[in-house]
Amino acid sequence: MKKISYSKDVDALLVELSEEPIAYAEEDGQVILHYSANEKLVLVEILDFRRFMSEEAVSALLAS
């Protein structure tokens, strides 16, 4: 795993798995999966993240 970040502006958790360029994305509810041209999963985006997690869990994740 390359990087985990949280965007307060859009309340989204971003899990970067690779630095490959994103070619396309598939959305399934609150989760968007971003893939490279060779169908490798590059980024996972979880929208409305605070709706799924407690404040304690968010704080702990952001502190690590």
N, C-alpha and C positions, 0 to 999 in steps of 0.2 A: 504494500500500500504506500502510495507516495505522500498523500496529504489529506487531512480532514479539516474542513473549515465550515464556519457558520456565517451566513449572511443575515444580519438583523433586518436589513432593509426589506428583504422579501421573505424572511422567516424560512430559510432553506438550509439544509445540511448538505454539503457537497463532499463526496468521497472520491478523490482522484486516485485512480488505480494505475494510470499510465500517462505519459506525456505525449502519446501519439495524437495526431490531429483528429478531431471529431468529424466524422463523415455524415452521420445521421443519428437520429434519436427516436426512441419509442416511449410513449407515455402510457402509463397504466395507473390511473387514479392520481394519487399524490406522489408517485415515483416516476422519474424520467431517467431512462437508461440511455447513455450516449455511447456510440460505437465508432470504431475506426473503420476505414475502408475495407479492411480484411476481417471485419466482424468481431474484433476484440473489444471487450467492454473497457471503456476508458474512464467514464465518470458516472457516478450514481448521484442523482439529485433528489432529495426528499423535501417536498413542499409542505408548508404549514407544519413545520417540524415541532413547534411547541405544543401543538394539539395532540401529538402522539407521546410526548415525553413530559415528565414532571420537571418543575423548575430546578430541583436538586440535580437531576440527571443532566440537564442542559448545562448547568453551572460546572458540574464535575467534568463533563466532556470538554468544555471550553477551557478549563483550567489545565487540562493535560496536554 
